[in-house]
Amino acid sequence: RGSGRSAADLVMLDDIARVLSEADRAARIVRNLLTFARRQTSERTRTDLAAGYYRNGQLAVALDEARRATAMDPNYAEAYGLLGLIYMDMNEKNNAEENFQRALKLDPTNSELNNNYGYFLCHTGRERESIEYFNQAIRDPLYRTPARANQNAGSCLMKIKDYAAAERYLRRSFELDAGMAVPKFLLSRLYLATNQVEKATFYYNVLAKS
């Protein structure tokens, strides 16, 4: 016999080479996915840590952790949203604005980001503008705390004495979560301001019993 391989052998070797190539490609995809997952976990961990410090009033530490999260992933919207809140509490309005805008550019339909940016606008003299962002959050059927966004919108409208619109948001907030104290308090104030004493008394009594 000759030493050359048969056609069948060559086909089999070609099949083996193709299988090995596909296996190597699949392994690279898995490695890339694992790297991405680890990076995301790390970013989320940093952001969660920063949020904990923020809630405890440790703004400097929260700021450092949130910055680290954005350094790990410049496209992580939640970290920028948290930076917006931190800078807002530090009274650094320009930095807060920049980070809220960056967050919403990355994730414009994020309800929590819209609610928080609306809150920022309301407390920086842009009450009317804030309502658009509260409404964006409220319209999301998957948003877990629509009562809070309604409360924020109502509270903001009370600042500019738009009592009719404020009443609608506050009553909706009360309907969504009757256990929240702030909507009841604000409704009581609203009805006193508009000389509706009976309604004011009703919400004051509800608040007192809660």
N, C-alpha and C positions, 0 to 999 in steps of 0.2 A: 504493500500500500504506500501511497504518498503521504508526506507529513502534513499536508494542508488540511485545514478544517473544512468540514462539510457545510453546505448551505444551512442545514438545520442548526449546527453549532453556532454559526455566525448570527442567525436570527435570535437564538437563545441569549447569546452574549449581548446583543443589542437591546433585548428586552430587559436584561439584568441591569445594564447601564442606565436605561431609562427609569427603571424603578428606583435605583440608587439616587439618581438625580432628583426625582420627585420627592423622595424621602428627605434628602438634604434641604430641598426647598421648604418642605413642610416643617422641618426642624427649625429653620431660620425664622419662619412665620411665628412659630410657637415662642421662640426666644424673644422676638420683637414684641409680641403680645404680653409676655411676662414682664418685660422691661417697662412697657407702657403702664401695665397694671400697678407695678411697684411704684412708678413715678406718681401716678394718680393717687395711690394710697398715701404716699409721703406728703403730697401737696394737701390732700384732705386732712391728714393728721395735723400738719402745721396750722391749717386754717381753723380746725376745730380747737386746737390748743390756743390759738390767738383769740378765738371767740370766748373761750372760758376766761382768759385773762381780762378781756374786754368787759364781760359781765361782772367781774369782780372789781372793776374800776382800776385795774393795773394797765393803764393805757400805754405806757412806754414799752412794757414787755409785749403787750398785744401788738403794738405797731411793729416791733422787731420780727415777731413770728409771722405776721401777715406779709411783711416785705419778703421774708424768706420764701414763703409760698409762691409769691409772684415771680421771684427769681428762678424757682424751680420750673415754673410753667407760666410764661408771660401771657398765656391765653386762658388762665383760670379765673373765670368771672367772679365766683363767690369770694375769692380773696380780695379782689379789687372792691367789691361791694362792702366787705368788712373794713377795708382801709377807709372807705368813704365815711362809715359810721365813726371810726376812731378819730379821724381828722375833724369830723363835725363836733365831737365832744371836746376836742382840743381847741375848738374855735378857729381852726385853720380852714376857712371856707373855700379858698381857691383849690387847695389840695383835696378837700372833700369833693368838690364839684368835679374835678378832673378824674378822680377815681370812680365816682358814681357813673360818670359818662363812659369811662372805659369799660366798666362792668356791663352796662346796658348795650354798648356796642357789640360786645362779645355774646351777650345772651339777652336780647331785647324783650323776650316774652317771659322772663323769669319774674314771677309774681312777687316774691320777697324783695328782689332788687327794686321793682317798680314801687312797691309800698314804701321802702326805706328812702328812695330818692324823693318820693312825694312828701314824706315827712321832712326831709331836709329842705325842700323848696318852701314848704309851709312856714318853716322856722327861719327862713332867710328873706321874708317879705315877698314871696312869689306864690301867694295863696291860690290864686286862680289857676296858675300854671300847674300847681301840684295835683289838682283834681284829675287831670288827664292820666296821671300815673297811678293814682288810687283806683280809678276806674279800670285801668289795664289789669291790675291785680284782682279786682272784684269780678271781672268778666271770666276769669280762669276757673272753670268748673272743678279743677283739681287742686285749687289753692286751699290749703288746710286752715287758714285763719282769715276768712273773708270778713268776719265780724270786726276784726281789728282794723282792716283797711277802711271799712265803713265808718268806724269810730274816728279814725284819723281824718277822713274827709269831712265828717260832720264837725269835728272840733276845729278844723282849719276854716271852714266856712263861718263858724261862729265868730272867729277873730275879725272877720270883715263884715259881720252883722248881716250875713245872708241867711236869715233864720229859716226861711221857707225851705231852701235847699238843705240846710244843715239838719232840719227836722227829719227829712226823708232818709238821710244816711244814718242818723242816730237811731231812728226807730227800726231801721233794717238791722242795724248792729244788735239792738236789743232782741229782735226776733230770732236772729241767728244764734245768739248766746246770751240768754237771760241772766246768766251767772256773773257776767262782767259788770263791775261796779261803775266804771267811768261813763258808759253811755247813759246809765240811769241818772248819775250826777249831772251830766251835761244837759240831758233833757229837762231835768228839774230847773236848772239855770236858764235854759232857753225859754221855758214857759213863763218863768218869772219875768224875764226880760220883755216878753210879749204880752204881759198882763193876763196870762191864762192860769190863774192861781189854782184852780181845781186840778188841772193836769199837773202842774208843778208839785202840788201836794201829793198826788198819786205816786209820782216817781220818787219823790223824797221818802215816802213811806215804804215803797218797795225797796229802796236802797237801805233804809234803816233796818229792815227785816232780813236783809241778805248777809 
